[in-house]
Amino acid sequence: MAAIIGESPKLALYSYWQSSCSWRVRFALNLKGISYEYKAVNLSEGEQFTPEFEKLNPLHFVPVLVDGAVVVSDSYAILLYLEEKYPQRTLLPADPQLKALNLQVASIVTSSIQPLHMLSTLKYLVQKVGPQESLLFAQTNVEKGFNALEKLLKDINGKYATGDEVYMADVFMAPQIAVAMQRFKIDMSKYPRLCQILESLKALPEFLDALPERQPDAVH
């Protein structure tokens, strides 16, 4: 299944509608105004294990971005590639301190939160220790990460994570917060700053167009 997003796409994005990692990249591409072809990979049916997809990413994860002869997997690597190749509407501020903060937030999400609640991880834990322990494991690690993010960002003024411009920190956090609320029933009242950032982002058409339920492969 494939769909054209925008006109004359140069890029192809291998994505799954429920993948928060894919959601980040869709949001970033929208912010940069880059058209792309949406190529759905149905993780629930194991399409990530086909020989064709394995050539793109031997780890069998989405997203994967194909830009001509360039193939990039992992959302963090994809975002950094887009920053270098398509500098319009930059997602990293020029100020070194703010840039470092954006990269730190992105790293917390990609390294300390998201991998610990991946479907494959939780499925393994369900088999070993049961569904309740698996859920508790996910909730504990999400909250640990959210506690850190809340403390890092609580004293920053502005609508978004690091001010009044949308940057990489927002791109990584927004899908993570939404997934945590929906899948893991995290009590977000403990994280007022994170909630405020997400509410601000919900007003952006680039964010809304990247929502899982608006993707061609979404199951309603």
TORPA-4810 file (N, C-alpha, C, O; in nm, 3 decimals):
<nodes>
NODE_1_0.085_-0.119_0.000_0.000_0.000_0.000_0.088_0.124_0.000_0.182_0.133_0.079_M
NODE_2_0.059_0.218_-0.086_0.137_0.341_-0.091_0.045_0.458_-0.122_-0.056_0.441_-0.189_A
NODE_3_0.081_0.574_-0.074_0.004_0.693_-0.102_0.100_0.809_-0.123_0.206_0.815_-0.062_A
NODE_4_0.062_0.900_-0.211_0.144_1.016_-0.238_0.102_1.129_-0.145_-0.016_1.164_-0.138_I
NODE_5_0.198_1.185_-0.074_0.174_1.298_0.014_0.238_1.419_-0.054_0.361_1.428_-0.060_I
NODE_6_0.157_1.511_-0.103_0.212_1.624_-0.175_0.233_1.589_-0.322_0.189_1.483_-0.366_G
NODE_7_0.300_1.676_-0.397_0.319_1.656_-0.539_0.464_1.621_-0.569_0.556_1.667_-0.501_E
NODE_8_0.484_1.538_-0.672_0.617_1.502_-0.721_0.712_1.464_-0.608_0.815_1.529_-0.591_S
NODE_9_0.681_1.363_-0.532_0.767_1.330_-0.418_0.903_1.281_-0.462_0.914_1.203_-0.556_P
NODE_10_1.005_1.325_-0.393_1.141_1.277_-0.415_1.173_1.164_-0.319_1.255_1.078_-0.348_K
NODE_11_1.108_1.167_-0.204_1.142_1.075_-0.096_1.033_0.971_-0.078_0.917_0.992_-0.114_L
NODE_12_1.073_0.859_-0.021_0.977_0.756_0.019_0.998_0.729_0.167_1.112_0.715_0.214_A
NODE_13_0.889_0.720_0.240_0.894_0.690_0.384_0.823_0.559_0.410_0.703_0.547_0.387_L
NODE_14_0.897_0.461_0.458_0.839_0.334_0.500_0.792_0.353_0.644_0.871_0.380_0.734_Y
NODE_15_0.663_0.338_0.664_0.601_0.380_0.790_0.493_0.282_0.830_0.441_0.206_0.748_S
NODE_16_0.460_0.285_0.957_0.344_0.213_1.010_0.263_0.312_1.090_0.320_0.388_1.169_Y
NODE_17_0.135_0.314_1.070_0.052_0.423_1.125_0.062_0.437_1.275_0.056_0.549_1.326_W
NODE_18_0.078_0.326_1.349_0.082_0.332_1.494_0.223_0.350_1.551_0.239_0.358_1.673_Q
NODE_19_0.322_0.355_1.467_0.460_0.370_1.513_0.488_0.515_1.551_0.478_0.605_1.468_S
NODE_20_0.523_0.537_1.678_0.556_0.673_1.721_0.685_0.722_1.654_0.701_0.841_1.631_S
NODE_21_0.776_0.630_1.624_0.900_0.667_1.556_0.870_0.717_1.415_0.930_0.815_1.369_C
NODE_22_0.779_0.651_1.346_0.738_0.697_1.213_0.664_0.830_1.221_0.680_0.917_1.135_S
NODE_23_0.584_0.845_1.325_0.509_0.969_1.346_0.603_1.089_1.355_0.574_1.194_1.298_W
NODE_24_0.715_1.073_1.425_0.813_1.183_1.437_0.859_1.229_1.299_0.866_1.348_1.271_R
NODE_25_0.891_1.131_1.215_0.945_1.165_1.084_0.838_1.229_0.997_0.867_1.324_0.925_V
NODE_26_0.715_1.179_1.003_0.606_1.241_0.927_0.588_1.387_0.969_0.572_1.475_0.884_R
NODE_27_0.592_1.412_1.098_0.577_1.548_1.152_0.691_1.637_1.100_0.666_1.749_1.058_F
NODE_28_0.813_1.586_1.104_0.929_1.664_1.059_0.919_1.695_0.910_0.944_1.808_0.868_A
NODE_29_0.884_1.596_0.830_0.870_1.618_0.686_0.762_1.723_0.657_0.779_1.806_0.568_L
NODE_30_0.653_1.717_0.732_0.547_1.817_0.714_0.596_1.956_0.750_0.569_2.052_0.678_N
NODE_31_0.669_1.968_0.861_0.720_2.098_0.902_0.815_2.156_0.797_0.815_2.277_0.773_L
NODE_32_0.894_2.071_0.736_0.989_2.116_0.635_0.924_2.134_0.498_0.988_2.185_0.405_K
NODE_33_0.799_2.093_0.485_0.730_2.108_0.357_0.783_2.016_0.250_0.782_2.051_0.132_G
NODE_34_0.829_1.898_0.289_0.887_1.803_0.195_0.782_1.699_0.157_0.726_1.631_0.243_I
NODE_35_0.756_1.686_0.029_0.660_1.585_-0.015_0.727_1.448_-0.015_0.849_1.438_-0.032_S
NODE_36_0.648_1.345_0.003_0.703_1.210_0.009_0.597_1.107_-0.026_0.477_1.134_-0.018_Y
NODE_37_0.644_0.990_-0.063_0.555_0.878_-0.089_0.547_0.793_0.037_0.650_0.752_0.092_E
NODE_38_0.427_0.767_0.082_0.404_0.686_0.201_0.399_0.539_0.162_0.315_0.497_0.083_Y
NODE_39_0.491_0.462_0.218_0.493_0.318_0.192_0.465_0.245_0.323_0.547_0.244_0.415_K
NODE_40_0.349_0.186_0.331_0.305_0.123_0.455_0.374_-0.011_0.476_0.387_-0.092_0.384_A
NODE_41_0.418_-0.032_0.599_0.475_-0.161_0.642_0.390_-0.209_0.759_0.396_-0.151_0.868_V
NODE_42_0.314_-0.313_0.737_0.222_-0.361_0.840_0.298_-0.446_0.942_0.323_-0.564_0.919_N
NODE_43_0.332_-0.385_1.054_0.410_-0.456_1.156_0.330_-0.569_1.218_0.387_-0.671_1.256_L
NODE_44_0.199_-0.552_1.230_0.117_-0.655_1.293_0.109_-0.782_1.209_0.080_-0.890_1.260_S
NODE_45_0.136_-0.768_1.079_0.135_-0.885_0.991_0.275_-0.931_0.955_0.292_-1.021_0.872_E
NODE_46_0.376_-0.870_1.016_0.513_-0.916_0.996_0.579_-0.872_0.867_0.677_-0.934_0.825_G
NODE_47_0.527_-0.768_0.803_0.585_-0.724_0.675_0.727_-0.671_0.691_0.802_-0.661_0.594_E
NODE_48_0.764_-0.636_0.815_0.901_-0.586_0.839_1.005_-0.697_0.827_1.125_-0.670_0.822_Q
NODE_49_0.959_-0.823_0.821_1.053_-0.936_0.812_1.066_-0.990_0.669_1.132_-1.091_0.648_F
NODE_50_1.005_-0.924_0.573_1.018_-0.970_0.435_1.160_-0.943_0.385_1.226_-0.850_0.432_T
NODE_51_1.207_-1.024_0.292_1.342_-1.001_0.237_1.359_-0.861_0.178_1.466_-0.802_0.187_P
NODE_52_1.251_-0.810_0.116_1.259_-0.677_0.056_1.284_-0.570_0.160_1.367_-0.481_0.140_E
NODE_53_1.213_-0.579_0.272_1.232_-0.477_0.375_1.363_-0.496_0.449_1.425_-0.398_0.491_F
NODE_54_1.407_-0.619_0.464_1.533_-0.645_0.534_1.650_-0.579_0.462_1.749_-0.541_0.525_E
NODE_55_1.640_-0.566_0.331_1.745_-0.497_0.256_1.753_-0.349_0.295_1.860_-0.289_0.290_K
NODE_56_1.639_-0.293_0.332_1.635_-0.152_0.373_1.680_-0.134_0.517_1.753_-0.040_0.549_L
NODE_57_1.637_-0.224_0.604_1.675_-0.215_0.745_1.684_-0.356_0.804_1.582_-0.417_0.834_N
NODE_58_1.806_-0.406_0.822_1.824_-0.541_0.877_1.770_-0.557_1.019_1.750_-0.670_1.065_P
NODE_59_1.745_-0.444_1.090_1.685_-0.453_1.224_1.534_-0.471_1.218_1.471_-0.498_1.320_L
NODE_60_1.475_-0.457_1.099_1.332_-0.478_1.079_1.246_-0.375_1.151_1.135_-0.407_1.194_H
NODE_61_1.295_-0.253_1.164_1.218_-0.147_1.229_1.177_-0.042_1.125_1.246_-0.022_1.025_F
NODE_62_1.065_0.024_1.150_1.031_0.147_1.080_1.059_0.262_1.177_1.059_0.244_1.298_V
NODE_63_1.082_0.381_1.122_1.073_0.421_0.982_1.203_0.398_0.907_1.310_0.382_0.965_P
NODE_64_1.189_0.398_0.774_1.303_0.401_0.684_1.275_0.509_0.580_1.166_0.513_0.523_V
NODE_65_1.371_0.595_0.557_1.360_0.701_0.458_1.449_0.666_0.340_1.567_0.635_0.356_L
NODE_66_1.391_0.673_0.220_1.468_0.651_0.098_1.467_0.780_0.018_1.362_0.830_-0.021_V
NODE_67_1.587_0.833_-0.005_1.603_0.958_-0.079_1.700_0.930_-0.193_1.821_0.946_-0.180_D
NODE_68_1.643_0.888_-0.307_1.728_0.848_-0.417_1.806_0.724_-0.381_1.748_0.620_-0.348_G
NODE_69_1.939_0.733_-0.385_2.024_0.620_-0.351_2.053_0.611_-0.202_2.117_0.517_-0.156_A
NODE_70_2.007_0.709_-0.127_2.033_0.714_0.017_1.921_0.644_0.094_1.804_0.674_0.073_V
NODE_71_1.958_0.552_0.181_1.860_0.483_0.266_1.901_0.507_0.411_2.013_0.476_0.452_V
NODE_72_1.808_0.564_0.489_1.837_0.595_0.629_1.727_0.536_0.716_1.609_0.562_0.694_V
NODE_73_1.767_0.456_0.813_1.670_0.405_0.911_1.702_0.464_1.047_1.812_0.516_1.069_S
NODE_74_1.606_0.456_1.138_1.613_0.513_1.273_1.573_0.660_1.267_1.634_0.739_1.194_D
NODE_75_1.472_0.695_1.343_1.416_0.831_1.335_1.517_0.939_1.371_1.515_1.047_1.312_S
NODE_76_1.604_0.912_1.467_1.704_1.011_1.507_1.798_1.039_1.390_1.826_1.155_1.357_Y
NODE_77_1.848_0.932_1.327_1.937_0.948_1.212_1.865_1.016_1.096_1.923_1.098_1.026_A
NODE_78_1.739_0.981_1.077_1.662_1.043_0.968_1.648_1.193_0.990_1.665_1.271_0.897_I
NODE_79_1.616_1.233_1.112_1.599_1.377_1.140_1.729_1.453_1.118_1.728_1.563_1.063_L
NODE_80_1.840_1.396_1.161_1.969_1.463_1.140_2.004_1.469_0.992_2.060_1.568_0.946_L
NODE_81_1.971_1.365_0.917_1.992_1.367_0.772_1.909_1.476_0.706_1.959_1.551_0.622_Y
NODE_82_1.783_1.485_0.745_1.696_1.588_0.687_1.747_1.728_0.716_1.738_1.818_0.632_L
NODE_83_1.802_1.747_0.836_1.858_1.878_0.872_1.974_1.915_0.781_1.988_2.031_0.741_E
NODE_84_2.057_1.818_0.748_2.172_1.844_0.662_2.132_1.862_0.516_2.180_1.953_0.448_E
NODE_85_2.044_1.776_0.468_2.010_1.774_0.326_1.905_1.878_0.290_1.907_1.935_0.181_K
NODE_86_1.813_1.903_0.383_1.702_1.995_0.356_1.695_2.099_0.468_1.612_2.088_0.559_Y
NODE_87_1.782_2.199_0.462_1.795_2.294_0.574_1.677_2.391_0.588_1.670_2.464_0.686_P
NODE_88_1.586_2.392_0.491_1.471_2.481_0.506_1.392_2.443_0.631_1.381_2.326_0.667_Q
NODE_89_1.339_2.544_0.696_1.260_2.526_0.820_1.339_2.437_0.918_1.299_2.325_0.950_R
NODE_90_1.451_2.491_0.963_1.539_2.413_1.049_1.469_2.364_1.176_1.383_2.433_1.232_T
NODE_91_1.506_2.246_1.219_1.449_2.188_1.341_1.548_2.191_1.457_1.521_2.137_1.564_L
NODE_92_1.664_2.254_1.434_1.762_2.272_1.541_1.799_2.420_1.548_1.841_2.477_1.448_L
NODE_93_1.785_2.482_1.665_1.817_2.625_1.677_1.967_2.652_1.662_2.050_2.563_1.682_P
NODE_94_2.000_2.775_1.626_2.140_2.813_1.609_2.213_2.823_1.742_2.332_2.793_1.750_A
NODE_95_2.142_2.865_1.846_2.203_2.880_1.977_2.256_2.745_2.027_2.178_2.649_2.035_D
NODE_96_2.384_2.735_2.060_2.441_2.605_2.098_2.374_2.540_2.219_2.356_2.418_2.222_P
NODE_97_2.336_2.622_2.317_2.273_2.566_2.437_2.136_2.508_2.404_2.102_2.398_2.448_Q
NODE_98_2.056_2.584_2.327_1.923_2.535_2.290_1.933_2.414_2.196_1.852_2.321_2.204_L
NODE_99_2.032_2.417_2.109_2.052_2.303_2.020_2.084_2.178_2.101_2.028_2.071_2.076_K
NODE_100_2.174_2.192_2.198_2.209_2.077_2.283_2.088_2.027_2.361_2.071_1.906_2.377_A
NODE_101_2.005_2.119_2.408_1.885_2.079_2.482_1.790_2.000_2.393_1.733_1.900_2.436_L
NODE_102_1.772_2.045_2.269_1.686_1.973_2.175_1.739_1.833_2.149_1.662_1.737_2.145_N
NODE_103_1.868_1.821_2.131_1.927_1.689_2.107_1.917_1.601_2.231_1.898_1.479_2.220_L
NODE_104_1.928_1.662_2.349_1.916_1.585_2.473_1.774_1.531_2.489_1.756_1.414_2.526_Q
NODE_105_1.675_1.614_2.462_1.536_1.569_2.472_1.510_1.456_2.372_1.449_1.355_2.407_V
NODE_106_1.557_1.473_2.250_1.538_1.369_2.148_1.605_1.239_2.192_1.550_1.131_2.171_A
NODE_107_1.723_1.250_2.252_1.794_1.131_2.297_1.722_1.061_2.412_1.718_0.938_2.417_S
NODE_108_1.666_1.138_2.503_1.590_1.078_2.614_1.474_0.996_2.560_1.449_0.884_2.606_I
NODE_109_1.403_1.052_2.463_1.289_0.982_2.406_1.334_0.855_2.334_1.277_0.748_2.353_V
NODE_110_1.438_0.868_2.250_1.477_0.755_2.166_1.557_0.649_2.241_1.558_0.532_2.202_T
NODE_111_1.624_0.689_2.349_1.711_0.594_2.419_1.655_0.544_2.551_1.676_0.428_2.589_S
NODE_112_1.583_0.631_2.623_1.544_0.598_2.760_1.394_0.574_2.778_1.352_0.530_2.885_S
NODE_113_1.315_0.601_2.675_1.170_0.580_2.689_1.119_0.482_2.584_1.078_0.371_2.618_I
NODE_114_1.122_0.520_2.457_1.057_0.442_2.352_1.105_0.297_2.341_1.021_0.209_2.325_Q
NODE_115_1.236_0.269_2.348_1.278_0.128_2.335_1.224_0.037_2.444_1.214_-0.084_2.426_P
NODE_116_1.190_0.097_2.558_1.145_0.016_2.672_0.995_-0.013_2.670_0.943_-0.081_2.758_L
NODE_117_0.925_0.040_2.569_0.784_0.001_2.556_0.751_-0.040_2.412_0.635_-0.035_2.370_H
NODE_118_0.853_-0.081_2.339_0.827_-0.133_2.204_0.738_-0.256_2.211_0.741_-0.331_2.308_M
NODE_119_0.659_-0.275_2.107_0.568_-0.390_2.105_0.643_-0.521_2.123_0.596_-0.610_2.194_L
NODE_120_0.759_-0.535_2.059_0.835_-0.659_2.070_0.886_-0.680_2.213_0.888_-0.793_2.262_S
NODE_121_0.926_-0.572_2.278_0.974_-0.581_2.416_0.861_-0.623_2.509_0.877_-0.714_2.591_T
NODE_122_0.747_-0.557_2.496_0.634_-0.587_2.586_0.576_-0.726_2.558_0.530_-0.794_2.650_L
NODE_123_0.577_-0.766_2.433_0.529_-0.901_2.400_0.617_-1.006_2.468_0.567_-1.105_2.520_K
NODE_124_0.747_-0.984_2.466_0.840_-1.076_2.532_0.813_-1.080_2.683_0.812_-1.188_2.743_Y
NODE_125_0.790_-0.962_2.744_0.766_-0.957_2.888_0.633_-1.023_2.924_0.622_-1.086_3.029_L
NODE_126_0.533_-1.008_2.839_0.405_-1.074_2.865_0.425_-1.225_2.872_0.368_-1.292_2.959_V
NODE_127_0.505_-1.277_2.781_0.530_-1.421_2.779_0.608_-1.467_2.902_0.587_-1.578_2.951_Q
NODE_128_0.698_-1.382_2.952_0.785_-1.421_3.062_0.724_-1.395_3.199_0.736_-1.479_3.289_K
NODE_129_0.660_-1.279_3.216_0.613_-1.241_3.350_0.466_-1.204_3.357_0.413_-1.179_3.465_V
NODE_130_0.397_-1.201_3.241_0.255_-1.173_3.242_0.221_-1.030_3.203_0.308_-0.942_3.207_G
NODE_131_0.096_-1.006_3.164_0.055_-0.874_3.113_0.063_-0.762_3.216_0.098_-0.649_3.180_P
NODE_132_0.031_-0.789_3.341_0.033_-0.683_3.441_0.175_-0.632_3.467_0.197_-0.512_3.476_Q
NODE_133_0.269_-0.724_3.480_0.409_-0.684_3.500_0.464_-0.614_3.377_0.544_-0.521_3.389_E
NODE_134_0.421_-0.657_3.261_0.466_-0.593_3.138_0.417_-0.449_3.131_0.493_-0.358_3.096_S
NODE_135_0.291_-0.427_3.165_0.236_-0.292_3.167_0.305_-0.205_3.270_0.336_-0.089_3.243_L
NODE_136_0.329_-0.260_3.388_0.396_-0.185_3.493_0.537_-0.145_3.451_0.584_-0.035_3.480_L
NODE_137_0.605_-0.236_3.383_0.739_-0.207_3.331_0.735_-0.088_3.236_0.818_0.003_3.247_F
NODE_138_0.639_-0.088_3.145_0.627_0.023_3.049_0.594_0.153_3.120_0.657_0.256_3.095_A
NODE_139_0.496_0.149_3.210_0.456_0.271_3.281_0.572_0.329_3.362_0.593_0.450_3.363_Q
NODE_140_0.644_0.243_3.430_0.755_0.288_3.514_0.861_0.361_3.432_0.911_0.466_3.473_T
NODE_141_0.895_0.305_3.318_1.000_0.365_3.236_0.953_0.489_3.163_1.031_0.583_3.143_N
NODE_142_0.827_0.492_3.122_0.774_0.614_3.062_0.774_0.728_3.164_0.815_0.840_3.134_V
NODE_143_0.728_0.698_3.285_0.722_0.802_3.387_0.861_0.850_3.428_0.880_0.968_3.456_E
NODE_144_0.958_0.759_3.431_1.095_0.799_3.461_1.145_0.900_3.357_1.206_1.001_3.392_K
NODE_145_1.119_0.872_3.231_1.158_0.964_3.126_1.082_1.095_3.130_1.140_1.201_3.110_G
NODE_146_0.952_1.087_3.156_0.870_1.209_3.163_0.911_1.297_3.280_0.910_1.419_3.269_F
NODE_147_0.947_1.236_3.392_0.996_1.314_3.507_1.118_1.396_3.468_1.130_1.513_3.504_N
NODE_148_1.208_1.333_3.393_1.329_1.403_3.350_1.295_1.516_3.253_1.349_1.626_3.265_A
NODE_149_1.207_1.489_3.157_1.170_1.591_3.060_1.100_1.709_3.126_1.126_1.825_3.094_L
NODE_150_1.010_1.679_3.218_0.938_1.786_3.288_1.036_1.877_3.361_1.022_2.000_3.356_E
NODE_151_1.134_1.820_3.428_1.232_1.899_3.502_1.320_1.980_3.407_1.354_2.095_3.436_K
NODE_152_1.357_1.922_3.295_1.443_1.992_3.200_1.374_2.113_3.138_1.438_2.214_3.110_L
NODE_153_1.242_2.103_3.117_1.172_2.204_3.038_1.081_2.295_3.118_1.024_2.389_3.062_L
NODE_154_1.064_2.270_3.247_0.961_2.341_3.324_0.985_2.491_3.335_0.889_2.567_3.350_K
NODE_155_1.109_2.536_3.328_1.138_2.679_3.346_1.160_2.752_3.214_1.201_2.868_3.214_D
NODE_156_1.133_2.686_3.103_1.150_2.749_2.972_1.020_2.817_2.931_0.914_2.754_2.931_I
NODE_157_1.028_2.943_2.897_0.910_3.017_2.852_0.883_2.989_2.705_0.975_2.966_2.626_N
NODE_158_0.756_2.991_2.669_0.718_2.970_2.530_0.615_2.861_2.516_0.591_2.782_2.607_G
NODE_159_0.553_2.859_2.398_0.447_2.762_2.372_0.500_2.620_2.355_0.432_2.522_2.385_K
NODE_160_0.623_2.612_2.307_0.677_2.482_2.272_0.792_2.444_2.366_0.821_2.515_2.462_Y
NODE_161_0.855_2.333_2.338_0.951_2.275_2.432_1.065_2.370_2.468_1.102_2.382_2.585_A
NODE_162_1.120_2.438_2.367_1.235_2.524_2.394_1.211_2.669_2.351_1.306_2.740_2.319_T
NODE_163_1.086_2.711_2.352_1.054_2.850_2.319_0.930_2.861_2.233_0.839_2.779_2.245_G
NODE_164_0.927_2.960_2.148_0.809_2.985_2.064_0.825_2.933_1.922_0.744_2.965_1.835_D
NODE_165_0.928_2.855_1.898_0.947_2.788_1.769_0.945_2.637_1.791_0.992_2.587_1.893_E
NODE_166_0.890_2.567_1.693_0.888_2.420_1.700_1.023_2.366_1.654_1.070_2.396_1.544_V
NODE_167_1.084_2.287_1.739_1.214_2.230_1.708_1.211_2.079_1.731_1.106_2.020_1.755_Y
NODE_168_1.329_2.018_1.723_1.339_1.873_1.728_1.284_1.815_1.859_1.227_1.706_1.859_M
NODE_169_1.301_1.886_1.968_1.247_1.837_2.095_1.097_1.814_2.086_1.047_1.713_2.136_A
NODE_170_1.026_1.905_2.023_0.881_1.892_2.008_0.847_1.774_1.918_0.755_1.697_1.946_D
NODE_171_0.923_1.760_1.809_0.897_1.653_1.712_0.909_1.516_1.778_0.832_1.425_1.747_V
NODE_172_1.004_1.501_1.868_1.023_1.372_1.934_0.926_1.352_2.051_0.878_1.242_2.073_F
NODE_173_0.898_1.458_2.124_0.815_1.442_2.243_0.668_1.422_2.213_0.603_1.338_2.276_M
NODE_174_0.614_1.495_2.118_0.469_1.494_2.097_0.413_1.355_2.072_0.319_1.315_2.140_A
NODE_175_0.467_1.279_1.977_0.415_1.143_1.959_0.433_1.055_2.083_0.347_0.973_2.115_P
NODE_176_0.546_1.075_2.152_0.571_0.995_2.272_0.467_1.022_2.380_0.418_0.928_2.443_Q
NODE_177_0.433_1.148_2.401_0.333_1.183_2.502_0.197_1.126_2.463_0.126_1.070_2.546_I
NODE_178_0.161_1.141_2.337_0.030_1.092_2.291_0.019_0.942_2.307_-0.085_0.891_2.351_A
NODE_179_0.123_0.869_2.273_0.123_0.723_2.286_0.113_0.683_2.433_0.042_0.589_2.468_V
NODE_180_0.186_0.755_2.518_0.184_0.722_2.661_0.045_0.739_2.720_0.001_0.658_2.802_A
NODE_181_-0.023_0.843_2.677_-0.158_0.868_2.728_-0.256_0.762_2.680_-0.340_0.714_2.756_M
NODE_182_-0.245_0.724_2.553_-0.342_0.632_2.493_-0.317_0.487_2.532_-0.409_0.415_2.570_Q
NODE_183_-0.191_0.445_2.522_-0.160_0.302_2.540_-0.137_0.264_2.685_-0.173_0.155_2.728_R
NODE_184_-0.076_0.356_2.762_-0.031_0.319_2.896_-0.102_0.394_3.008_-0.071_0.376_3.126_F
NODE_185_-0.199_0.479_2.971_-0.282_0.548_3.070_-0.198_0.621_3.175_-0.227_0.615_3.295_K
NODE_186_-0.095_0.689_3.129_-0.010_0.766_3.219_-0.088_0.886_3.274_-0.158_0.954_3.199_I
NODE_187_-0.075_0.910_3.404_-0.140_1.025_3.467_-0.062_1.151_3.431_0.041_1.180_3.493_D
NODE_188_-0.110_1.225_3.331_-0.036_1.340_3.281_-0.053_1.464_3.368_0.009_1.567_3.342_M
NODE_189_-0.136_1.456_3.473_-0.150_1.571_3.563_-0.018_1.600_3.635_0.002_1.710_3.686_S
NODE_190_0.070_1.502_3.639_0.201_1.521_3.703_0.299_1.595_3.613_0.408_1.632_3.655_K
NODE_191_0.258_1.617_3.488_0.349_1.676_3.390_0.283_1.794_3.318_0.257_1.786_3.198_Y
NODE_192_0.256_1.902_3.391_0.184_2.015_3.329_0.258_2.078_3.213_0.195_2.121_3.116_P
NODE_193_0.389_2.085_3.221_0.465_2.146_3.110_0.455_2.061_2.984_0.438_2.115_2.875_R
NODE_194_0.465_1.930_2.997_0.454_1.842_2.882_0.314_1.852_2.820_0.300_1.851_2.698_L
NODE_195_0.213_1.861_2.905_0.076_1.873_2.855_0.057_2.004_2.779_-0.008_2.007_2.674_C
NODE_196_0.114_2.111_2.831_0.102_2.242_2.766_0.168_2.240_2.629_0.116_2.298_2.533_Q
NODE_197_0.284_2.176_2.619_0.354_2.166_2.490_0.270_2.089_2.389_0.256_2.131_2.274_I
NODE_198_0.214_1.976_2.432_0.133_1.895_2.341_0.011_1.971_2.294_-0.024_1.966_2.176_L
NODE_199_-0.056_2.043_2.384_-0.174_2.120_2.346_-0.138_2.226_2.243_-0.216_2.250_2.150_E
NODE_200_-0.023_2.291_2.258_0.020_2.391_2.161_0.043_2.329_2.024_0.007_2.386_1.921_S
NODE_201_0.104_2.211_2.023_0.134_2.144_1.897_0.008_2.095_1.826_0.007_2.085_1.703_L
NODE_202_-0.097_2.067_1.901_-0.222_2.020_1.841_-0.288_2.124_1.753_-0.378_2.092_1.675_K
NODE_203_-0.244_2.249_1.764_-0.300_2.355_1.681_-0.231_2.363_1.544_-0.276_2.439_1.457_A
NODE_204_-0.125_2.287_1.524_-0.048_2.295_1.400_-0.100_2.195_1.296_-0.113_2.076_1.326_L
NODE_205_-0.131_2.240_1.175_-0.175_2.146_1.071_-0.070_2.042_1.038_-0.105_1.930_1.001_P
NODE_206_0.059_2.077_1.050_0.165_1.980_1.022_0.162_1.864_1.121_0.194_1.750_1.087_E
NODE_207_0.124_1.895_1.244_0.112_1.791_1.346_-0.012_1.706_1.320_-0.007_1.583_1.327_F
NODE_208_-0.123_1.772_1.292_-0.249_1.701_1.270_-0.241_1.608_1.150_-0.295_1.497_1.153_L
NODE_209_-0.173_1.652_1.043_-0.161_1.568_0.925_-0.075_1.445_0.949_-0.083_1.347_0.875_D
NODE_210_0.009_1.450_1.054_0.095_1.337_1.085_0.030_1.238_1.181_0.089_1.133_1.210_A
NODE_211_-0.090_1.269_1.231_-0.156_1.181_1.328_-0.173_1.039_1.273_-0.198_1.021_1.154_L
NODE_212_-0.160_0.940_1.358_-0.175_0.801_1.312_-0.305_0.774_1.237_-0.305_0.709_1.132_P
NODE_213_-0.415_0.825_1.290_-0.544_0.794_1.230_-0.564_0.858_1.093_-0.659_0.824_1.022_E
NODE_214_-0.476_0.949_1.054_-0.487_1.014_0.923_-0.397_0.950_0.818_-0.389_0.998_0.705_R
NODE_215_-0.329_0.842_0.854_-0.239_0.777_0.759_-0.314_0.677_0.670_-0.417_0.623_0.710_Q
NODE_216_-0.261_0.653_0.550_-0.332_0.565_0.456_-0.356_0.424_0.506_-0.453_0.359_0.467_P
NODE_217_-0.267_0.376_0.594_-0.281_0.238_0.642_-0.352_0.228_0.777_-0.355_0.121_0.837_D
NODE_218_-0.409_0.340_0.824_-0.475_0.341_0.954_-0.595_0.246_0.956_-0.670_0.236_0.859_A
NODE_219_-0.610_0.177_1.068_-0.724_0.088_1.088_-0.819_0.157_1.186_-0.781_0.188_1.299_V
NODE_220_-0.941_0.181_1.142_-1.038_0.254_1.225_-1.143_0.159_1.282_-1.233_0.201_1.354_H
</nodes>
